[in-house]
């Protein structure tokens, strides 16, 4: 396979995008975004293209991966350079691409075979069809690195059943295919071994007004939801709805071991390792996102993301997880009770002329 970070191919009437950084679990870089965005526009204008399919290259050992997130290490490397514009460029162009996917006029099918986290969610969850396999592993783990659940998390997560999106945003919980189907994160289940055959069938779709219905018929023909297994998250949804209600992060932490029993106590313990600041930010996202348009959600995330990369917790989170890999971050402040509401307000405040704008 080519050394290029992202590949574009045509197979019949299908435009095929392959994320091609398998050693990095296909983590998304700015050069990849800058190549994918114009290609998407070209295919949108091409009458011969009926459907766009996005997939990830398999790892060197043959195991699948979709996309493990964005290249946040590059942002960490430049966090102390006051002249760096990388954060504004990366998030601005990534979020604009997410919006292109959300508004895409043609069928967009993501084959989420393997890990799909962070930036990978932004490349898949906004598309019309999301195909899970037995290898799918979904998460928004940003609170563990002092970041926020972005790439449209403000829009997607509050719209999931009950308060499951709040649970996912705060905990970074990992979901397999059955749970993704149950929550609507995935639309279909297709065994990994059949994805090649599925892609071939999609390449035969007739371009034009009937493409949507034809794509859906193909996906339904290959889909086997029962083979995904039994979802686990649904049995906890009543507890999630009870414990993750309200706007007070400290209250959530207090309720979990009381109302959630052994399961809730385990969740509370997991949350004790997350950035308190990131959790407070994520909770606010979940409470406001349900009433915002997709574009307003992305503008809100841009405000927070471009500022948060210069904070202590982001630097400490990346250091502990990706640099030193000791997984022992020292958060500041160390408790949600000590997070300054004024500091959170400042992160969400408008940027004036530097705000994200869409055409």
N, C-alpha and C positions, 0 to 999 in steps of 0.2 A: 504494500500500500504506500501511497505517496507520503512524503514527509510534511506536506502542507497540514496546517492545523485544522482546516475545514475543507471538505470536498463537496463539489457540486456535480451531479450527473443527471442525465436524462435517460429514462427508460420508458419508451412508449410515450404516453401522455403524462407521465409522472416526473416532476422535478424532485430529485433526491438529495438531501443534505446529510452529510455524514460528519459528525463531530469527531475530530481525529487527533486527540491527545490521549491515547489510551493509557500511557504510563501515569498520567495525572488524572485518570478517571474522567477524561474529556472535559476538564474544568475550562470554563469559558474565559477567553482573553479578549482584550480590546481589539486586536487585529482580527479575531474571528468575528466579532460583532460587525466590524467595518467591512467585512467581506459578505457576511450573510444579509445585511440590511439591503444593499442594492440588488443582490440576486433575488431576494423576495419580491422587490418591486418589478424587476424585469419579468419574472414569471407571472406576476399578477397581470401584466400587460400583454403577455404572450397567449394568443388565442389557441395555440396548440397544447398548452399546459392545462390539464384538468385538475390536478391534485398535487400538493406538496407533501412529501414525506420526510420527516427528520428522525435520525437515528444516531446512535453512538457506536464508535469502533470498539471491537472487543479488546480486552486487555491482553498483554503479551502471553499470559497463561491460558488464554482462550475464554476466560470468564467475561460475561457481558458487562457493559457499563453504559449508561446514558450520559449523564453529566452530573458531576459531584458538586457543582457550584461555580462561583466566579473566582477569578484569580485575585483573592484578597491579599495574598502575600505581597503582590506588587504594590498595593496601596499601603501596606505596613512599611515597606521599604522607604516610601517617600513621606511618611507621616510627619516628619520633623522639618520638612522643607517648606517654608512658608510661601514659596513661589510656585510650588507644584500645582498644576491644574489637572493632574491625572484623575482625581476623584470625580471632579465635575465632568470630565470627558467620559470616563468609564460609565458612571451611573447615568449620565444624560443620554448617551448613545445606547446603553443597554435597555433603559426604560423606554426609549423611543422604539427600539426593536420589539420589546414586549407589547407595546401598543399596536405596532404594525401587525403582530400575530393576532392580537385580540380583535382587531378590526378587519382582518384579512378577508377578502371577498371570495376567495376560492377555498375548497376543502383543504384543511391542514391536519395532517395525521402524525402524531408523535408516537414512536415505538419506544416506550419507556421500559426497556429490557435492561434491568440492572439498577444501580443506584441513581436516584434522581433527587437532588437536593439544591437548595438555594437557587443559583442562576439556572440550573437545569429545570427547576420548576417554572421559571419564567419563560423558558423555551417550549414548554409542553402544556402547562395547565391552562393557558389562555387560548389554545387552539381548539377547534371544534371537536376533535376526536383524540382521545388519549388511550393508548392500548397498553394494558398491563400484561405481564407474564409472570411465571413462577419465580422469576429473578428480581422482580420489582421491589425496590426498597426506597420509600419516599420519606423525606423529612425536611423540616425547616429548622435547622439547628443553630440559628444565629445567636440566640441568647447565651450560648456556651462560649462565644468568642467576642462578646461585648458589642455585637452588631444588632441590627433589627431585621425581622422577617420581611424582606423587601421584595423586589421583582414582581410587585402586584399582590403580595401577601395581604396588604391592607384591604384589597378588594375581594380576593378569593376566600380567605379564611372566615371572615364574619358571615359569609353566605353558605357555609357548610351546615349540616344539620345540628340543631341545638347550639351548644357552646363548644362543640368539638374543635372548631377553628381556634378558639382561645386556648384550649388545652394544647393543641399542636404548636401554636405560636410561642407559648411560654415554655413548654417542656422540650420541644424538639423531638418529640416521640417519633419513632420509626414505624412506618406502616408497610405491611406487605399487600399483595394484590387484592385479597379479599376485602380488607379494610378500605383500600382505595376505591374499590367498586361500591362498597356500602355507603361511603361518604360522597361519592360523585367526583372524586379526584380523577378516577379513571372511568372511561365509558364502556370499555370492552376488555375481555380477557382472551388472549390468544397464546397458546404454548409457544415458547421461544423457538422451538424447532420448526414452527410453521410460519415464522415471520418472513422468510425468503419467499415462500409461496404466496403469502399475503401481499407482499410488495409487488410481485409479478402480476397478481390479479388487479391491484390498484393501477398498475401501469397500462391496463387495458380499458380503463374508464374513458368514456367519450367526453371530450371537452365540450362545455356549453352549459345551457341552463339546467340540464338534468344531472349534472355531475354530482351534486350533493346527494340526491336520492340513490344514485348508482354506487357512490362510495359507501353510503350507509348499508346498502344491500350486501356489498362485498364484506364489510366488517361483520355484519350479522351472520353471514354464512360461515365465517371462520371462528366467531366468538363462541366460547363455552364457559359461561359464568360459573356454572356448578363446579368446574374443574379448579377454580381459584380457591376453593375451600370455604370454611366458615369464618366470617369476620369476628374479630375479637373485641373491637372497640364498641360495638353496639351494646354489649352487655354492661358496659361501664357508662353509657351515655346518661342515664338518670343521675348517677353520681357526679359526672362531669358537669351537668347542668346545674346541680345544686351547689357544688363547690366552687365553680369558676364564674359565678354570677357576681355582679357588682363592679365598681370601679376602683376598689381598694386592694392592692396587691397583698398587703399584710393580712387583710381579711381572708383572702383566698388561702394563703399559707396556713392560717389558723384553722380554717374549716376542714381542710383536707384530711388530717388524721382523725378528726372528730366525726365528721359525716361520711368520710370515705373509707373508714375501717382500715384493714391491712393494706388494701390497694392504695387508698388515699395517703396513708403514711409513707408508702414507697414513693409515690409521686412527690410528696413534700420533701422527702430526702433528696430526690433528683433535682428538684428546684433549688435546693440549698447550694448547689454547685454552680448555678447560673449567675450571670451578672445581674445584680439588683437593678441597676440603671436600665439595662436592656429589657428586663421583665416589665418595668414600669412603662417604658416606651411601647413595648409590644401590646400591653393591655390597653393603652390609649388607642393604638392603631385599631384594635379589635372593636373598640366602642364607637369610634367615629367612622370606620370604613364602610359600614353597612348603609350609611346615608350619603356616601360620596359616589360620584361617577368614577369610572375607571381612570380617566385623565386626572381628576383631582386627587385620587389615591396616589398616582405616580408622582404628581407634583409634591405631595406631602412627603412621600418617601425620599424624594430627591433632597428636600430641605434637611431632613434628618440625616440621611446617609452621608452627604457631603460634609456635614459637621461632625458626625460621630467618629469618623476615621481619625480625627485629631484628638480624641479623648483618651484618658488614661485606660479605661476599660477595654477599648478596642485594641490598643497597643498591647495590653497585658493578655488579652484573650488570644490574639494571634501568636504572641510569644510562647504562651503555654501550650497551645495546640499544634502549631505549625512550625515553630522555630526551635525552641528548646525541647518541646514535646514532653514536658514533665507533667502536664495536665494538672497543674497546681497554681491556678491564677490567684492573684491577690487583688480582689475587687476594691474599688473605692468610689463610693462608700460600700461597706461590707454588708449592710442590712437595707432592706427595702424601706424600712421606717425612716432611714436617714437620707433617702434620695430627696433632693431639693425640688419641689414642684416648679419653682421659678427656672431652674436649670432645664427641666423638661420642656417648659413653655418656650424657652429660648431655642431649643433644638427644632421645635415645630414651627417657629416663627417664619413669616415670609422672607424671601431673599431679595425682594425688590427686582431690579433689572437682571439679577442672576438666577431668578426662578426658572424652572424648566418650562419651556413653551412647546406646544405642538402645532404643526401646520394645520 
